Amino acid sequence: MIAKLNNGVLIPPEEKITIANPPEQLLKDYAGYKDYIESPTPDYDPETQFLVPEYTETDAQITCTWQVKDLPQPDEPAEMG
């Protein structure tokens, strides 16, 4: 059992403990977070293309790279007449 003493009162740990603004190393060591690396976005034409993120993960980091995809083109309207 663990406890702490506050002004002479024995306090057992709470069922759930929330740590506000925990340091990154604490999140890495105990909550499974990793360093996140995002590559620069490539040049693309937003009128005809869009970006799709791709993630890879190692034991120590998560890396985001980008794929450039073409926007789907609307079908040509049928000719009248």
C-alpha positions in Angstrom: 0.0 0.0 0.0 1.0 3.6 -0.6 -0.2 6.7 1.0 0.7 10.3 1.7 0.4 12.4 4.9 -1.2 15.8 4.6 -1.4 17.8 7.8 -1.4 14.7 9.8 -4.1 13.0 7.8 -3.3 9.7 6.0 -4.5 9.8 2.4 -4.6 6.7 0.2 -4.2 7.1 -3.5 -7.2 8.0 -5.6 -8.6 5.4 -8.0 -7.7 7.7 -10.9 -5.0 10.4 -10.9 -4.8 13.1 -13.4 -1.6 15.0 -14.0 -2.0 18.4 -15.6 0.6 19.3 -18.2 2.8 16.2 -17.7 6.3 16.4 -19.1 6.8 14.7 -22.4 9.2 12.0 -20.9 6.4 10.9 -18.5 4.0 10.5 -21.4 6.6 8.5 -23.3 7.6 6.3 -20.4 4.1 5.5 -19.0 1.5 6.3 -21.6 3.0 5.0 -24.8 3.5 8.3 -26.6 6.4 8.7 -29.1 8.2 11.5 -30.8 6.2 12.7 -33.9 8.1 13.8 -37.0 6.2 15.4 -39.9 7.9 15.8 -43.2 7.4 19.0 -45.1 4.4 19.1 -47.4 5.3 18.6 -51.0 4.3 21.1 -53.7 0.9 20.4 -55.2 -1.9 22.1 -57.1 -4.9 22.5 -54.6 -7.2 23.0 -57.6 -6.5 19.5 -59.0 -4.8 17.6 -56.2 -4.9 16.9 -52.5 -2.6 15.5 -49.8 -3.0 12.2 -47.9 -0.9 11.6 -44.8 1.0 8.3 -44.4 2.2 7.3 -41.0 5.1 4.9 -40.1 6.0 3.9 -36.6 9.1 2.6 -35.0 9.9 1.8 -31.3 10.8 5.5 -30.7 8.9 7.6 -33.2 6.0 8.2 -35.5 6.7 9.7 -38.9 4.2 11.4 -41.2 5.0 11.6 -45.0 2.6 12.9 -47.7 1.2 11.5 -50.9 -0.1 13.7 -53.6 -3.4 12.4 -55.1 -5.5 13.8 -57.9 -8.9 15.1 -57.2 -11.7 13.1 -58.9 -12.8 14.8 -62.0 -16.6 15.3 -62.5 -18.0 13.6 -65.5 -18.3 15.7 -68.6 -21.9 16.9 -69.1 -23.8 15.2 -71.9 -24.2 17.3 -75.0 -27.7 18.5 -75.6 -29.2 18.4 -79.1 
